[in-house]
Amino acid sequence: MRRKADLPTKDCAVCGRPFVWRRKWAKVWAEVRYCSDACRARRSNAPRTNLA
């Protein structure tokens, strides 16, 4: 068993809050950008920080 503190984290692209790896994201962890469905829905209103 792993402790929650040992799991990888990312920052949400919309709200900037850190979120922790979840088992359901195991196969797509590299593609996960948003911490919740609410942030995914607000993504079009968020300012874009990466304009490359």
C-alpha positions in Angstrom: 0.0 0.0 0.0 1.2 3.5 -0.8 0.6 6.5 1.3 -1.3 9.4 -0.3 1.8 11.6 0.2 3.8 9.3 -1.9 1.5 9.5 -5.0 2.4 11.9 -7.9 0.7 15.3 -8.2 0.0 17.8 -10.9 -1.4 21.3 -10.9 -4.7 21.9 -12.6 -4.5 23.9 -15.8 -7.5 26.0 -14.9 -7.5 26.7 -11.1 -3.9 25.9 -10.4 -4.6 23.7 -7.4 -2.6 20.5 -7.0 -4.3 17.2 -7.4 -3.2 13.7 -6.7 -3.0 10.7 -9.0 -6.0 8.4 -9.0 -6.3 4.8 -10.0 -8.8 5.5 -12.7 -6.2 7.8 -14.3 -3.4 5.2 -14.3 -3.4 4.6 -18.1 -3.9 8.3 -19.0 -2.0 10.1 -16.3 0.2 11.9 -18.9 -2.9 13.4 -20.5 -4.8 14.5 -17.4 -4.8 18.3 -17.1 -7.8 19.2 -15.0 -8.6 18.4 -11.4 -12.4 18.0 -11.9 -15.2 18.1 -14.3 -16.0 21.6 -13.2 -12.5 22.8 -14.2 -12.8 21.0 -17.5 -16.0 22.8 -18.2 -14.4 26.2 -17.4 -11.3 25.5 -19.6 -12.6 27.8 -22.4 -12.8 30.8 -20.0 -9.4 30.3 -18.5 -6.5 32.4 -19.8 -4.0 30.4 -21.8 -0.6 30.4 -20.3 1.1 28.4 -23.0 0.8 30.2 -26.4 3.3 28.1 -28.2 
